[in-house]
Amino acid sequence: MRLMICALVPALAALALVFLKGAKRPVRMTVAVGAAAVTSLMLIPSLAHPSGEAVTLFSLGGSFACALKLDRAGALYLGLAAFLWPFATLYAVEYMAHEEKERNFFSWYLIAYAVVILLAASANLFTLYVFYELLTLVTVPLVWHKRDKRSIRAARMYLLYLVGGAALGFMAMVTAGVCGADSFVLGGAVSAGKMSVNFLLAMAVLGFIGFGAKSAVFPMSRWLPRASVAPTPVTALLHAVAVVNAGIFSVLRLIYYTFGADFLRGTWAQVVMTLLATITVVYGALRAVREPRLKQRMAWSTVSNLSYMLIGLSMMSSAGMTAGLVHMVYHSLMKIVIFGGAGAMLVMTGLENVHDMHGLARRMPFTYVTFTIASLSLTGIPPMIGFISKYFLITSALDTATAWSLASAVALVVSELLSAIYDFSVIIPAWCLPLDKKMESAGKCDPGPCMKISLGVLSACVLAGSAFVQPLVRLISSIAA
């Protein structure tokens, strides 16, 4: 019940924004930021003590009941969203001053937060499927926010890929429900007695691809870079907080809490899952190297890094699950700063091509300091958090010691080399080359206080993350144990 009340706060604030058409902008922005901050504060008791009886919202009979119960895995995902959402909203206050239809934007932005709360607290695969679909629907208006041709095409692709992926997830969900999986149980809840093993394995693979569509696993990858035409607060929401992590969280629930890692380990289904994630890691990194536009380059980087997490989860081991979730937390911190920096460059200078940003660090020193911190971490420079999480992933793949896991380890190393190319080719020219002619007459053009606060605090968290890695690993290891 407490979670339902928490979800109502951003939903009611979104409704209030609809009726505040005549209110001054500071009032509307106070409602938006205040609702996000209050919601996150209200979630703290539930996150600190994620337990209690499941609350059933409605039931279709059998194993198909829409029920809420927050366990420790859900609390990890929700806690990450609760921490990042207020900062993303504060950043959006300044960014959206340059955009139209900001009331609509913040309304859908807050509704998405409400849906994420309910998705994180899903007690079974049926409930997760319901809110997985709902999250897609409430974020489509954010993707097409600009209402131009590019945005509408991107929204169509976004809807096609994610609804199509959800259709595959629906097949896995129905199969799991028929086989008695009426709640999430670490170790799996599917009973293999009612159906053939190969059929269940096939449904698990379809569920992996379907729920993994939100995480842009191959062949469901193209939507994510296309969605980068949306305003930067949306891309930060999609690529670092809500949608992509919802895909990772859903795959976690599918493998470890529904079908069971013991059931899938060593089967052809595990091989398919691991190879799809491995292909995506290299494919996304290669596309990032070739992409000249900064936001789209970082989007392809996200495609690659999300499958780092999927490789960890597909190891079907406690170490793999731990490594995947550690990278989920750290990647979210790094990528929200990177997209925030890219958005600041775009809105303050109008530049989006990497080759036009030579020497720009002289005009935007604060932005580039935060962007550089996050980019170096994403590249895996020790001892920063990107190195730590990727080290755990590679060692978990090597410990599994199968042909496909060794191939995954090699792919992770190759991707790291490629990430150094696409990150350093942005950072080094910005700091070391002469200023591009387009910006020679410009003065200092760092963003205002709202953007600076968000970028500054979150980049400080990136720096501090390596110092607090052991508590995080212990927490996630206890979830995975």
C-alpha positions as CSV (number, residue, x, y, z in Angstrom):
1,M,0.0,0.0,0.0
2,R,2.9,2.4,0.8
3,L,4.3,1.9,-2.7
4,M,0.9,2.7,-4.2
5,I,0.8,5.9,-2.3
6,C,4.3,6.7,-3.5
7,A,3.3,6.1,-7.1
8,L,0.3,8.3,-6.7
9,V,2.4,11.4,-5.9
10,P,4.1,11.8,-9.3
11,A,0.8,10.7,-11.0
12,L,-1.2,13.4,-9.2
13,A,1.5,16.0,-9.8
14,A,1.4,15.2,-13.5
15,L,-2.4,15.7,-13.4
16,A,-1.9,19.0,-11.6
17,L,0.5,20.2,-14.3
18,V,-2.3,19.7,-16.9
19,F,-4.5,22.1,-15.0
20,L,-1.8,24.6,-14.2
21,K,-1.8,26.0,-17.8
22,G,-2.2,29.6,-16.6
23,A,0.4,29.3,-13.7
24,K,3.8,30.9,-14.0
25,R,6.7,28.7,-15.0
26,P,8.4,28.8,-11.5
27,V,5.2,27.3,-10.0
28,R,5.0,24.5,-12.6
29,M,8.7,23.7,-12.2
30,T,8.4,23.6,-8.5
31,V,5.6,21.1,-8.8
32,A,7.6,18.9,-11.1
33,V,10.9,18.9,-9.2
34,G,9.1,18.8,-5.8
35,A,7.0,15.8,-6.8
36,A,10.1,13.9,-8.0
37,A,12.0,14.7,-4.8
38,V,9.1,14.0,-2.4
39,T,8.4,10.7,-4.1
40,S,12.1,9.6,-3.8
41,L,12.1,10.6,-0.1
42,M,8.8,8.7,0.5
43,L,10.3,5.6,-1.0
44,I,13.2,5.5,1.5
45,P,11.4,3.4,4.2
46,S,10.3,0.8,1.6
47,L,13.8,0.7,0.0
48,A,15.4,0.2,3.4
49,H,13.1,-2.6,4.4
50,P,11.8,-4.3,1.2
51,S,9.5,-6.9,2.7
52,G,5.9,-7.6,3.5
53,E,3.0,-9.4,2.0
54,A,2.1,-9.1,-1.7
55,V,-0.8,-6.8,-2.5
56,T,-3.1,-8.0,-5.2
57,L,-4.5,-5.3,-7.5
58,F,-6.6,-7.6,-9.6
59,S,-6.6,-11.3,-10.8
60,L,-7.5,-13.1,-14.0
61,G,-7.4,-16.4,-12.2
62,G,-4.7,-19.0,-11.8
63,S,-1.2,-17.6,-11.8
64,F,-2.3,-14.4,-13.6
65,A,-2.7,-12.0,-10.7
66,C,-1.4,-8.4,-10.8
67,A,0.3,-8.2,-7.5
68,L,2.9,-5.9,-5.9
69,K,5.7,-6.9,-3.5
70,L,9.1,-5.1,-3.2
71,D,12.0,-7.5,-2.6
72,R,15.7,-6.7,-2.5
73,A,16.2,-7.0,-6.2
74,G,13.3,-4.7,-6.9
75,A,14.6,-2.3,-4.2
76,L,18.0,-2.1,-6.0
77,Y,16.4,-1.1,-9.3
78,L,13.9,1.3,-7.7
79,G,16.6,2.8,-5.4
80,L,18.7,3.6,-8.5
81,A,15.7,5.3,-10.2
82,A,14.7,7.1,-7.0
83,F,18.2,8.6,-6.6
84,L,18.6,9.7,-10.2
85,W,15.1,10.9,-11.0
86,P,15.1,14.2,-9.0
87,F,18.5,15.2,-10.5
88,A,17.2,14.4,-14.0
89,T,14.1,16.5,-13.4
90,L,16.2,19.4,-12.0
91,Y,18.4,19.2,-15.2
92,A,15.2,19.2,-17.3
93,V,13.9,22.4,-15.7
94,E,16.7,24.4,-17.3
95,Y,16.9,22.3,-20.5
96,M,13.2,22.5,-21.3
97,A,13.2,26.3,-21.0
98,H,14.5,26.2,-24.6
99,E,11.8,23.7,-25.8
100,E,8.1,24.0,-26.4
101,K,5.2,22.1,-24.7
102,E,7.1,21.7,-21.4
103,R,3.9,21.1,-19.4
104,N,3.2,18.0,-21.5
105,F,6.8,16.9,-21.1
106,F,6.9,17.1,-17.3
107,S,3.5,15.4,-17.0
108,W,4.7,12.3,-19.0
109,Y,8.0,12.5,-17.2
110,L,6.3,12.2,-13.8
111,I,3.9,9.5,-15.0
112,A,6.9,7.4,-16.1
113,Y,8.3,7.6,-12.6
114,A,5.0,6.3,-11.2
115,V,5.1,3.3,-13.6
116,V,8.7,2.5,-12.8
117,I,7.7,2.3,-9.1
118,L,5.0,-0.3,-9.9
119,L,7.3,-2.2,-12.3
120,A,10.0,-2.5,-9.7
121,A,7.5,-3.8,-7.2
122,S,6.0,-6.4,-9.5
123,A,5.5,-9.7,-7.6
124,N,5.3,-12.0,-10.6
125,L,6.0,-12.0,-14.4
126,F,2.4,-11.2,-15.3
127,T,2.5,-8.0,-13.2
128,L,5.9,-7.1,-14.6
129,Y,4.6,-7.6,-18.2
130,V,1.7,-5.3,-17.5
131,F,3.9,-2.4,-16.3
132,Y,6.6,-3.2,-18.9
133,E,4.0,-2.4,-21.6
134,L,2.7,0.6,-19.7
135,L,6.2,2.1,-19.4
136,T,6.5,1.8,-23.2
137,L,3.2,3.6,-23.8
138,V,3.8,6.5,-21.3
139,T,7.3,7.2,-22.7
140,V,6.3,7.3,-26.4
141,P,5.0,11.0,-26.0
142,L,8.4,11.9,-24.6
143,V,10.2,10.4,-27.7
144,W,7.9,12.3,-30.2
145,H,7.9,15.5,-28.0
146,K,9.3,17.8,-30.8
147,R,6.5,16.5,-33.2
148,D,8.8,16.9,-36.3
149,K,9.4,14.1,-38.9
150,R,12.5,12.7,-37.2
151,S,10.8,12.5,-33.8
152,I,7.6,10.9,-35.2
153,R,9.7,8.3,-37.1
154,A,11.7,7.6,-34.0
155,A,8.6,7.2,-31.9
156,R,7.1,4.7,-34.4
157,M,10.3,2.6,-34.4
158,Y,10.4,2.8,-30.6
159,L,6.8,1.6,-30.4
160,L,7.3,-1.1,-33.0
161,Y,10.4,-2.6,-31.4
162,L,9.2,-2.5,-27.8
163,V,5.7,-3.6,-28.4
164,G,7.0,-6.3,-30.7
165,G,9.5,-7.3,-28.0
166,A,6.7,-7.4,-25.4
167,A,4.8,-9.8,-27.6
168,L,7.7,-12.3,-27.3
169,G,7.7,-11.6,-23.6
170,F,4.0,-12.3,-23.5
171,M,4.6,-15.8,-24.8
172,A,7.2,-16.4,-22.1
173,M,4.9,-14.9,-19.4
174,V,1.9,-17.1,-20.4
175,T,4.1,-20.2,-20.5
176,A,5.5,-19.4,-17.0
177,G,2.0,-18.8,-15.7
178,V,0.7,-22.1,-17.0
179,C,3.6,-23.8,-15.4
180,G,2.8,-22.4,-12.0
181,A,5.1,-19.4,-11.7
182,D,2.6,-17.2,-9.7
183,S,5.4,-15.3,-7.9
184,F,9.0,-14.4,-8.2
185,V,11.2,-16.9,-6.3
186,L,15.0,-16.7,-6.5
187,G,16.0,-20.0,-8.1
188,G,13.0,-20.1,-10.4
189,A,9.3,-20.9,-10.0
190,V,8.5,-22.8,-13.3
191,S,7.6,-26.4,-13.0
192,A,8.9,-28.3,-16.0
193,G,6.5,-31.2,-15.5
194,K,3.7,-29.8,-17.7
195,M,5.7,-29.1,-20.8
196,S,8.7,-30.4,-22.7
197,V,12.1,-29.0,-21.6
198,N,13.0,-27.8,-25.1
199,F,9.7,-25.9,-25.4
200,L,10.4,-24.2,-22.0
201,L,13.9,-23.3,-23.2
202,A,12.5,-21.8,-26.4
203,M,10.1,-19.7,-24.4
204,A,12.9,-18.5,-22.1
205,V,14.9,-17.4,-25.2
206,L,11.9,-15.6,-26.6
207,G,11.4,-13.9,-23.3
208,F,15.1,-12.9,-23.2
209,I,14.8,-11.3,-26.6
210,G,11.4,-9.7,-25.9
211,F,12.1,-8.3,-22.5
212,G,15.6,-7.5,-23.6
213,A,14.3,-5.3,-26.4
214,K,14.2,-2.4,-23.9
215,S,17.9,-3.1,-23.3
216,A,18.5,-3.0,-27.1
217,V,19.8,-6.6,-27.4
218,F,20.5,-7.7,-31.0
219,P,18.4,-7.8,-33.2
220,M,16.3,-5.3,-31.3
221,S,18.9,-2.5,-31.1
222,R,18.1,0.2,-33.7
223,W,15.3,1.9,-31.7
224,L,17.7,3.3,-29.0
225,P,20.0,5.5,-31.2
226,R,16.9,6.7,-33.1
227,A,15.2,7.7,-29.9
228,S,18.1,10.1,-29.3
229,V,16.3,12.8,-31.3
230,A,14.2,13.4,-28.2
231,P,15.2,16.2,-25.8
232,T,18.2,15.2,-23.7
233,P,16.3,14.7,-20.4
234,V,14.4,12.1,-22.3
235,T,17.5,10.3,-23.6
236,A,18.9,10.4,-20.1
237,L,15.7,8.9,-18.9
238,L,15.7,6.2,-21.6
239,H,19.4,5.4,-21.6
240,A,20.4,5.7,-17.9
241,V,17.4,5.4,-15.6
242,A,14.0,4.0,-16.6
243,V,13.5,2.2,-19.8
244,V,16.8,0.4,-20.5
245,N,17.2,-0.6,-16.9
246,A,13.7,-1.9,-16.9
247,G,14.9,-4.3,-19.7
248,I,17.8,-5.5,-17.6
249,F,15.6,-5.9,-14.5
250,S,13.0,-7.8,-16.6
251,V,15.6,-10.2,-17.9
252,L,16.9,-10.7,-14.4
253,R,13.4,-11.6,-13.2
254,L,13.0,-14.0,-16.2
255,I,16.2,-15.9,-15.7
256,Y,16.7,-16.0,-12.0
257,Y,13.3,-15.6,-10.5
258,T,11.0,-17.4,-13.1
259,F,12.7,-20.1,-15.2
260,G,15.7,-20.5,-12.8
261,A,19.4,-20.3,-13.5
262,D,19.8,-24.0,-12.6
263,F,17.2,-25.0,-15.2
264,L,18.8,-22.9,-17.9
265,R,22.5,-23.4,-17.1
266,G,24.4,-25.5,-19.6
267,T,21.5,-25.6,-22.1
268,W,21.3,-24.4,-25.7
269,A,19.1,-21.5,-24.4
270,Q,22.0,-20.2,-22.3
271,V,24.3,-20.4,-25.3
272,V,21.8,-18.4,-27.5
273,M,21.3,-15.7,-24.7
274,T,25.1,-15.3,-24.2
275,L,25.9,-15.1,-27.9
276,L,23.1,-12.6,-28.6
277,A,24.5,-10.4,-25.8
278,T,28.1,-10.9,-27.0
279,I,27.2,-9.9,-30.6
280,T,25.5,-6.8,-29.3
281,V,28.5,-5.7,-27.2
282,V,30.8,-5.6,-30.3
283,Y,28.1,-4.4,-32.7
284,G,27.2,-1.4,-30.5
285,A,30.8,-0.4,-29.9
286,L,31.6,-0.6,-33.7
287,R,28.6,1.6,-34.5
288,A,29.6,4.1,-31.8
289,V,33.1,4.5,-33.3
290,R,31.6,5.3,-36.7
291,E,28.9,7.7,-35.5
292,P,29.8,11.4,-35.9
293,R,26.9,12.8,-33.8
294,L,27.6,12.9,-30.1
295,K,24.2,11.9,-28.7
296,Q,23.8,9.1,-31.2
297,R,27.4,7.9,-30.5
298,M,26.7,7.7,-26.8
299,A,23.4,5.9,-27.6
300,W,25.3,3.2,-29.5
301,S,27.7,3.1,-26.5
302,T,24.6,2.4,-24.4
303,V,23.6,-0.4,-26.7
304,S,27.0,-2.0,-26.1
305,N,27.1,-1.5,-22.4
306,L,23.6,-2.8,-21.7
307,S,24.7,-6.2,-23.2
308,Y,27.7,-6.1,-20.8
309,M,25.0,-6.6,-18.1
310,L,23.1,-9.2,-20.1
311,I,26.4,-11.2,-20.5
312,G,26.7,-11.1,-16.7
313,L,23.1,-12.3,-16.2
314,S,23.5,-15.0,-18.9
315,M,26.4,-16.6,-17.0
316,M,23.6,-18.1,-14.8
317,S,25.8,-17.8,-11.7
318,S,25.8,-15.7,-8.5
319,A,29.0,-14.0,-9.6
320,G,27.5,-13.2,-13.1
321,M,24.4,-11.8,-11.6
322,T,26.4,-9.7,-9.2
323,A,28.6,-8.4,-11.9
324,G,25.7,-7.5,-14.2
325,L,23.9,-5.6,-11.5
326,V,27.0,-3.7,-10.3
327,H,27.5,-2.6,-13.9
328,M,23.8,-1.6,-14.1
329,V,24.3,0.8,-11.1
330,Y,27.6,2.2,-12.3
331,H,26.7,2.5,-16.0
332,S,23.6,4.5,-15.0
333,L,25.7,7.0,-13.0
334,M,28.2,7.4,-15.8
335,K,25.8,7.6,-18.7
336,I,23.4,10.1,-17.1
337,V,26.4,12.5,-16.7
338,I,27.6,11.9,-20.3
339,F,24.1,12.5,-21.8
340,G,23.7,15.5,-19.5
341,G,27.0,17.0,-20.8
342,A,26.1,16.2,-24.4
343,G,22.7,18.0,-23.9
344,A,24.4,21.0,-22.4
345,M,26.7,21.2,-25.4
346,L,23.8,21.0,-27.8
347,V,21.5,23.5,-26.1
348,M,24.2,26.1,-25.3
349,T,26.1,25.9,-28.7
350,G,23.8,24.2,-31.1
351,L,26.6,21.8,-32.0
352,E,25.9,18.0,-32.2
353,N,28.7,16.8,-34.5
354,V,31.8,15.6,-32.7
355,H,34.1,17.2,-35.3
356,D,32.6,20.6,-34.6
357,M,33.5,20.4,-30.9
358,H,37.3,20.8,-31.2
359,G,38.6,23.1,-28.5
360,L,35.1,23.5,-26.9
361,A,36.4,22.7,-23.5
362,R,37.8,26.3,-23.4
363,R,34.3,27.7,-23.7
364,M,32.5,25.1,-21.5
365,P,35.1,24.0,-18.8
366,F,32.6,22.9,-16.2
367,T,30.6,20.8,-18.6
368,Y,33.7,19.2,-20.0
369,V,35.2,18.4,-16.6
370,T,32.1,16.4,-15.7
371,F,31.8,14.9,-19.1
372,T,35.5,13.8,-19.0
373,I,35.2,12.3,-15.6
374,A,32.2,10.1,-16.7
375,S,33.8,9.3,-20.1
376,L,37.1,8.2,-18.5
377,S,35.2,6.0,-16.1
378,L,33.1,4.5,-19.0
379,T,36.3,3.7,-20.8
380,G,37.5,1.6,-17.9
381,I,40.4,3.7,-16.6
382,P,41.4,2.2,-13.2
383,P,40.5,2.7,-10.5
384,M,37.3,4.4,-11.6
385,I,33.9,2.6,-11.4
386,G,33.8,1.6,-15.0
387,F,37.0,-0.4,-14.6
388,I,35.6,-2.1,-11.4
389,S,32.3,-3.3,-12.9
390,K,33.9,-4.4,-16.2
391,Y,36.6,-6.3,-14.2
392,F,33.8,-8.2,-12.4
393,L,32.1,-9.0,-15.7
394,I,35.2,-10.3,-17.4
395,T,36.3,-12.5,-14.4
396,S,32.7,-13.9,-14.0
397,A,32.8,-14.9,-17.7
398,L,36.3,-16.5,-17.3
399,D,35.2,-18.4,-14.2
400,T,32.4,-20.0,-16.1
401,A,35.0,-21.4,-18.5
402,T,32.8,-22.4,-21.4
403,A,33.5,-21.7,-25.0
404,W,30.7,-19.1,-25.3
405,S,31.7,-17.4,-22.0
406,L,35.3,-17.1,-23.1
407,A,34.0,-15.6,-26.4
408,S,32.1,-13.1,-24.3
409,A,35.2,-12.2,-22.3
410,V,37.1,-11.6,-25.5
411,A,34.2,-9.4,-26.8
412,L,34.3,-7.4,-23.6
413,V,38.0,-6.7,-24.1
414,V,37.5,-5.7,-27.7
415,S,34.6,-3.4,-26.7
416,E,36.8,-1.7,-24.1
417,L,39.4,-0.9,-26.8
418,L,36.6,0.5,-29.1
419,S,35.2,2.5,-26.2
420,A,38.6,4.1,-25.7
421,I,38.5,5.2,-29.4
422,Y,35.0,6.7,-29.4
423,D,35.4,8.4,-26.0
424,F,39.0,9.7,-26.4
425,S,38.1,11.0,-29.9
426,V,35.7,13.4,-28.2
427,I,37.7,14.3,-25.1
428,I,41.2,14.9,-26.5
429,P,40.2,17.2,-29.4
430,A,37.9,19.2,-27.0
431,W,40.8,19.9,-24.6
432,C,43.8,19.9,-26.9
433,L,43.0,21.1,-30.4
434,P,42.4,24.8,-31.4
435,L,38.8,26.0,-31.0
436,D,36.6,25.4,-34.0
437,K,35.9,28.5,-36.1
438,K,32.2,28.2,-35.4
439,M,32.9,29.0,-31.7
440,E,35.8,31.5,-31.9
441,S,33.6,34.5,-31.2
442,A,31.7,32.8,-28.3
443,G,32.4,33.5,-24.7
444,K,32.0,31.1,-21.8
445,C,28.9,29.1,-22.5
446,D,28.5,26.6,-19.6
447,P,24.9,26.0,-18.6
448,G,23.1,27.6,-15.7
449,P,22.8,26.4,-12.1
450,C,20.1,23.7,-12.5
451,M,22.2,21.8,-15.0
452,K,25.4,22.5,-13.1
453,I,24.0,21.1,-9.8
454,S,22.8,17.9,-11.5
455,L,26.0,17.4,-13.5
456,G,28.3,18.3,-10.5
457,V,26.6,16.1,-7.9
458,L,26.3,13.1,-10.3
459,S,29.9,13.4,-11.5
460,A,31.0,13.5,-7.9
461,C,29.1,10.3,-7.3
462,V,31.0,8.8,-10.2
463,L,34.3,9.7,-8.5
464,A,33.1,8.5,-5.1
465,G,31.7,5.2,-6.5
466,S,35.1,3.5,-6.5
467,A,35.5,4.2,-2.8
468,F,32.2,2.5,-2.0
469,V,32.4,-0.5,-4.3
470,Q,32.7,-3.0,-1.5
471,P,29.4,-2.1,0.2
472,L,27.6,-2.2,-3.1
473,V,29.1,-5.6,-4.1
474,R,28.2,-7.0,-0.7
475,L,24.7,-5.8,-1.1
476,I,24.3,-7.3,-4.6
477,S,26.1,-10.5,-3.6
478,S,23.6,-11.0,-0.8
479,I,20.8,-10.6,-3.2
480,A,22.3,-13.1,-5.6
481,A,23.5,-15.6,-3.0
